[in-house]
Amino acid sequence: MASKAGARTGAKRNSGGATFGLAPWLGIAIVAILLDQVTKLTILKTFQYGEFRPLTSFFNLVLVYNKGAAFSFLAAAGGWQRWFFTLLGIVAATVIIFLLKRHNGQKMFCLSLSLILGGALGNVIDRVIYGHVVDFLDFHVGGWHWPAFNVADSAICVGAVLLVIDELRRVRRGK
């Protein structure tokens, strides 16, 4: 009887076990968005544009704006890129939510997508409100200096790494 009831309500099971629904995964995305936005607001209230404060020999806090994408790609494109990357972030969020619904029992996969979702929407919020993304984490070692980034970018990167690990684990298991 329980299996028939589950089939009638559209409850899905996958090879990963129990389903979790969409709420926990959206909750993780919301936490990522909140952390991102709170840290950006803190930096915006305490720093002037271009101001930096060394915290260690390899890490500064700095306030910079990125009108482009990763590594300032298309930053000087004339303004159209703001709306292009905003639309791209919204499309990506829509696809990710679809995937979260469809695969909600696959923990690592959904965790990675949730982090990517939160990061993407965190940067979309910046583009809509400010017209650019607020970056403030500045790492450098020796002669190497990475472009400044933010918590949203970090969530996207961690999510991407987890996505690769999840896929490698899936391939190793032969699924």
C-alpha positions, 0 to 999 in steps of 0.5 A: 500500500505504501508504495502505491500511495507514493506512486500516486503522489508522485514521490520519487525514489532514486538509486541513492535512497530516500528523497529529501524534497527541494526545501533542504537544498533551497535552504543551503542556497539561501544560507549561501546567499545570506552569507554572501550578501551580509559580507558584501554589505559589511565591506561596502559599509567599512571600505572605500572603493579600492581601499585594502587592508592586509590581514596576513602576508598572503591575504587582504580585504579590498573593495573592488567592483567587477562588471564582467564575469570570472576574472573580469571577463567582458568587464569593459564591454560597455554595459550590456554584459550586466544584463547578459550575466544577470539573465545567464544567472537566472537561466542557470538558477532555473536549470539547477532548481529543475535538477534539484527537484529531479535528483533530490535524493542524491546528496552530494549532487544536490549539495553541489548544485545548491552551493552553485545556485546560492553563489549564482543568485548572490552575484545576480543580486549584486548585478541587479542592485549595483550594476556590478559584483562586489568583490573583496577577498584578495589572495596573493603569494609571491609573484602570484596575485589572484583576482579579488572574489567574494563568498558567492564565487567561493560557493560556486567554486566549492560546488563545482569541485563537489560536482566533479568529485560526485561524478568521479565517484559515480563513474568509479561505482559504474553508474 
